[in-house]
Amino acid sequence: MSHAACTQVGDAESKPLWNKISEFKHALWQFSRPHTLRGTALASVALASRALIENSNLIKWSLFFKAFSGLCVLICGNSYIVGINQVYDIGIDKYL
């Protein structure tokens, strides 16, 4: 068995960097459950849009970067929460 494990490790190390990055991106995308990311983004944009429509004097283009970075933080937080949930639900999912 140790020979097979060593062979697999050797195969993983010989992959080109682009393949490793591509596999990581795919795993991260599946781990973060894309349908939850869409909900977070939609809710954030809808809430911010409603607030700005009701208070149009607050609209400033200089705040766009801060709003976008805030959206990125929300998406990262959502991915973290969903990922933790998936890790802890492994035992529950075995019985379903």
C-alpha positions as a printed NumPy array, in Angstrom:
array([[  0.   ,   0.   ,   0.   ],
       [  2.769,   2.438,   0.765],
       [  4.106,   2.023,  -2.766],
       [  0.726,   3.023,  -4.226],
       [  0.59 ,   6.051,  -1.948],
       [  4.095,   7.082,  -2.97 ],
       [  3.175,   6.685,  -6.631],
       [  0.116,   8.888,  -6.187],
       [  2.164,  11.555,  -4.43 ],
       [  4.718,  11.46 ,  -7.22 ],
       [  1.934,  11.857,  -9.784],
       [  0.52 ,  14.847,  -7.939],
       [  3.895,  16.549,  -7.855],
       [  4.47 ,  16.035, -11.582],
       [  1.252,  17.837, -12.604],
       [  1.728,  21.241, -14.183],
       [  0.959,  24.219, -11.975],
       [ -1.967,  25.252, -14.155],
       [ -3.655,  21.853, -13.595],
       [ -3.178,  22.128,  -9.843],
       [ -4.688,  25.623,  -9.822],
       [ -7.575,  24.483, -11.997],
       [ -8.322,  21.515,  -9.73 ],
       [ -8.162,  23.749,  -6.649],
       [-10.569,  26.258,  -8.199],
       [-12.992,  23.491,  -9.094],
       [-12.856,  21.983,  -5.595],
       [-13.325,  25.398,  -3.987],
       [-16.297,  26.149,  -6.259],
       [-17.969,  22.843,  -5.343],
       [-17.137,  23.294,  -1.641],
       [-18.68 ,  26.777,  -1.481],
       [-22.024,  25.689,  -2.984],
       [-22.559,  28.255,  -5.78 ],
       [-26.307,  28.519,  -5.258],
       [-25.725,  30.038,  -1.807],
       [-23.278,  32.58 ,  -3.241],
       [-25.888,  33.805,  -5.704],
       [-28.381,  34.327,  -2.898],
       [-25.899,  36.287,  -0.813],
       [-24.878,  38.496,  -3.73 ],
       [-28.472,  39.112,  -4.817],
       [-29.649,  39.974,  -1.301],
       [-26.698,  42.328,  -0.705],
       [-27.129,  44.171,  -3.985],
       [-30.922,  44.416,  -3.534],
       [-30.63 ,  45.79 ,  -0.002],
       [-27.946,  48.32 ,  -0.929],
       [-29.911,  49.394,  -4.015],
       [-33.057,  49.939,  -1.996],
       [-31.174,  52.005,   0.577],
       [-29.618,  54.142,  -2.151],
       [-32.933,  54.628,  -3.965],
       [-34.538,  55.871,  -0.764],
       [-31.531,  58.131,   0.   ],
       [-30.26 ,  59.228,  -3.397],
       [-28.139,  61.969,  -1.82 ],
       [-25.822,  59.225,  -0.488],
       [-24.821,  57.999,  -3.957],
       [-21.107,  58.629,  -4.493],
       [-18.901,  56.831,  -6.987],
       [-16.035,  56.886,  -4.511],
       [-17.94 ,  54.4  ,  -2.345],
       [-18.309,  51.856,  -5.159],
       [-14.972,  50.177,  -4.371],
       [-15.894,  49.887,  -0.677],
       [-19.264,  48.377,  -1.574],
       [-17.634,  45.886,  -3.934],
       [-15.044,  44.882,  -1.342],
       [-17.865,  44.469,   1.186],
       [-19.655,  42.154,  -1.237],
       [-16.462,  40.102,  -1.612],
       [-16.2  ,  39.8  ,   2.176],
       [-19.823,  38.626,   2.391],
       [-19.208,  35.995,  -0.282],
       [-16.064,  34.767,   1.512],
       [-17.971,  34.59 ,   4.798],
       [-20.761,  32.662,   3.137],
       [-18.264,  30.205,   1.641],
       [-16.696,  29.7  ,   5.057],
       [-20.029,  29.023,   6.758],
       [-21.209,  26.651,   4.028],
       [-17.854,  24.85 ,   4.086],
       [-17.977,  24.348,   7.858],
       [-21.536,  23.094,   7.507],
       [-20.481,  20.557,   4.881],
       [-17.633,  19.273,   7.047],
       [-19.865,  18.761,  10.082],
       [-22.741,  17.265,   8.066],
       [-20.664,  14.379,   6.679],
       [-21.957,  12.043,   9.399],
       [-25.548,  13.15 ,   8.885],
       [-25.34 ,  12.828,   5.095],
       [-24.208,   9.19 ,   5.387],
       [-27.627,   8.215,   6.698],
       [-29.708,  10.149,   4.177]])
